[in-house]
Amino acid sequence: MASELKGKVAIVTGGTRGIGYCIAQALLAEGARVFLCGRDSARLRAALENLAATAGDRVDGMVADVRRYEDCRKLIHAAVERFGGLDILVNNAGIGIMKPVDQLTPEEWDATIATNLSGPFYCCREAIPLMRQRGGGYIFNISSLAGTNPFAGGSAYNASKFGVNGFSEAMMQDVRYDGIRVSYIMPGSVDTDFAAAPGSRPRETWKLTGADIAKAVVDLYKFPQRALASRIELRPSQPPRKK
Ligand SMILES: NC(=O)c1ccc[n+]([C@@H]2O[C@H](COP(=O)([O-])OP(=O)(O)OC[C@H]3O[C@@H](n4cnc5c(N)ncnc54)[C@H](OP(=O)(O)O)[C@@H]3O)[C@@H](O)[C@H]2O)c1
């Protein structure tokens, strides 16, 4: 039996730009209701306005910083209050600070682990009981190929994404008999402003797009429920050849 997205309620963290925005857009195009968050209120407002132009009142959101447990708790409960329940959680918000270990500050380490690893835990902890009440749900964690491939300068980012992979696999076993599916998606390079100032990076057409990751989320959701694609690697098909 395939699953319909029409009428489902989804939360997308970091949905104000980049991959999260594309995931929100794709879920809305399928008829879902979407509640999103980011830290910056102006960017949140702009994203909500743009998405509402086609989705109307099926989209809403709030400022929330996933590094804070209380923000995550409020985010999950605000979405339930707004749309009447929760079916899908997309833990997408993430940052990348790439520096060798001896140049990385403890604050940069903490921010990376808090955003990329603790944030998903906080949101899942609040979301799971609500999904159980509804008889099931779907949690998507946006990891990275950096979750299996270490690289120089990636210590904090690699540690956070290796952590997301382990967290996702253990949680999948915690919740599978509650009808809650868990998938983690590991993209390679995606053409966003990730780890750069918004708008500062030239577009590169060989990279994946946010829409590619969003299609994976939609397709996974619709996959027959008896089968769970728990771990997805998605890479550009023709990256520049290594010299
Ligand atoms: N781009 C890539 O090449 C790539 C590859 C593999 C995996 N990924 C993963 O994909 C996810 C999204 O990346 P992206 O490329 O779309 O990045 P992006 O363009 O920089 O967007 C990041 C989003 O997360 C939000 N965000 C950041 N920190 C947050 C926090 N503490 N609380 C709430 N929201 C926060 C940002 O909004 P505010 O700044 O307003 O908070 C923004 O909406 C990340 O988990 C990243 O690790 C990216």
The ligand as an SDF file (V2000), in Angstrom:
LIG
                    3D

 48 52  0  0  0  0  0  0  0  0999 V2000
   24.5210   21.7300    0.5680 N   0  0  0  0  0  0  0  0  0  0  0  0
   25.1720   20.5840    0.5740 C   0  0  0  0  0  0  0  0  0  0  0  0
   26.1080   20.3670   -0.2350 O   0  0  0  0  0  0  0  0  0  0  0  0
   24.7760   19.4870    1.5380 C   0  0  0  0  0  0  0  0  0  0  0  0
   25.2840   18.1930    1.3090 C   0  0  0  0  0  0  0  0  0  0  0  0
   24.9270   17.1740    2.1780 C   0  0  0  0  0  0  0  0  0  0  0  0
   24.1090   17.4290    3.2620 C   0  0  0  0  0  0  0  0  0  0  0  0
   23.6420   18.6910    3.4800 N   0  0  0  0  0  0  0  0  0  0  0  0
   22.7930   18.8920    4.6530 C   0  0  0  0  0  0  0  0  0  0  0  0
   21.5340   19.4050    4.2410 O   0  0  0  0  0  0  0  0  0  0  0  0
   20.9730   20.2160    5.2700 C   0  0  0  0  0  0  0  0  0  0  0  0
   20.5410   21.5560    4.6670 C   0  0  0  0  0  0  0  0  0  0  0  0
   21.6580   22.1680    4.0440 O   0  0  0  0  0  0  0  0  0  0  0  0
   21.5250   23.3510    2.9800 P   0  0  0  0  0  0  0  0  0  0  0  0
   22.5650   23.1170    1.9640 O   0  0  0  0  0  0  0  0  0  0  0  0
   20.1350   23.5410    2.5720 O   0  0  0  0  0  0  0  0  0  0  0  0
   22.0140   24.5840    3.9230 O   0  0  0  0  0  0  0  0  0  0  0  0
   21.5930   26.1380    3.8980 P   0  0  0  0  0  0  0  0  0  0  0  0
   21.2620   26.5790    2.5160 O   0  0  0  0  0  0  0  0  0  0  0  0
   22.6970   26.8190    4.6560 O   0  0  0  0  0  0  0  0  0  0  0  0
   20.2360   26.1790    4.7520 O   0  0  0  0  0  0  0  0  0  0  0  0
   20.2590   25.8110    6.1110 C   0  0  0  0  0  0  0  0  0  0  0  0
   18.8840   26.0300    6.7240 C   0  0  0  0  0  0  0  0  0  0  0  0
   18.9430   25.6350    8.1090 O   0  0  0  0  0  0  0  0  0  0  0  0
   18.5570   26.7420    8.9350 C   0  0  0  0  0  0  0  0  0  0  0  0
   19.3030   26.6400   10.2000 N   0  0  0  0  0  0  0  0  0  0  0  0
   20.6290   26.6520   10.4030 C   0  0  0  0  0  0  0  0  0  0  0  0
   20.9100   26.5340   11.7210 N   0  0  0  0  0  0  0  0  0  0  0  0
   19.7140   26.4330   12.3510 C   0  0  0  0  0  0  0  0  0  0  0  0
   19.3340   26.2870   13.7150 C   0  0  0  0  0  0  0  0  0  0  0  0
   20.2350   26.2380   14.7010 N   0  0  0  0  0  0  0  0  0  0  0  0
   18.0130   26.2160   14.0040 N   0  0  0  0  0  0  0  0  0  0  0  0
   17.0740   26.2760   13.0230 C   0  0  0  0  0  0  0  0  0  0  0  0
   17.3830   26.4090   11.7270 N   0  0  0  0  0  0  0  0  0  0  0  0
   18.6810   26.5060   11.3890 C   0  0  0  0  0  0  0  0  0  0  0  0
   18.8720   27.9840    8.0920 C   0  0  0  0  0  0  0  0  0  0  0  0
   18.1220   29.1200    8.4620 O   0  0  0  0  0  0  0  0  0  0  0  0
   18.7180   30.2330    9.4810 P   0  0  0  0  0  0  0  0  0  0  0  0
   20.1430   30.4870    9.0690 O   0  0  0  0  0  0  0  0  0  0  0  0
   17.8140   31.4250    9.3460 O   0  0  0  0  0  0  0  0  0  0  0  0
   18.6260   29.6020   10.8220 O   0  0  0  0  0  0  0  0  0  0  0  0
   18.4410   27.4780    6.7100 C   0  0  0  0  0  0  0  0  0  0  0  0
   17.0330   27.5390    6.5700 O   0  0  0  0  0  0  0  0  0  0  0  0
   22.0470   20.3220    6.3500 C   0  0  0  0  0  0  0  0  0  0  0  0
   21.7550   19.4120    7.3800 O   0  0  0  0  0  0  0  0  0  0  0  0
   23.3270   19.9150    5.6470 C   0  0  0  0  0  0  0  0  0  0  0  0
   24.2810   19.3560    6.5250 O   0  0  0  0  0  0  0  0  0  0  0  0
   23.9570   19.7310    2.6440 C   0  0  0  0  0  0  0  0  0  0  0  0
  1  2  1  0
  2  3  2  0
  2  4  1  0
  4  5  1  0
  4 48  2  0
  5  6  2  0
  6  7  1  0
  7  8  2  0
  8  9  1  0
  8 48  1  0
  9 10  1  0
  9 46  1  0
 10 11  1  0
 11 12  1  0
 11 44  1  0
 12 13  1  0
 13 14  1  0
 14 15  2  0
 14 16  1  0
 14 17  1  0
 17 18  1  0
 18 19  2  0
 18 20  1  0
 18 21  1  0
 21 22  1  0
 22 23  1  0
 23 24  1  0
 23 42  1  0
 24 25  1  0
 25 26  1  0
 25 36  1  0
 26 27  1  0
 26 35  1  0
 27 28  2  0
 28 29  1  0
 29 30  1  0
 29 35  2  0
 30 31  1  0
 30 32  2  0
 32 33  1  0
 33 34  2  0
 34 35  1  0
 36 37  1  0
 36 42  1  0
 37 38  1  0
 38 39  2  0
 38 40  1  0
 38 41  1  0
 42 43  1  0
 44 45  1  0
 44 46  1  0
 46 47  1  0
M  CHG  2   8   1  16  -1
M  END
$$$$
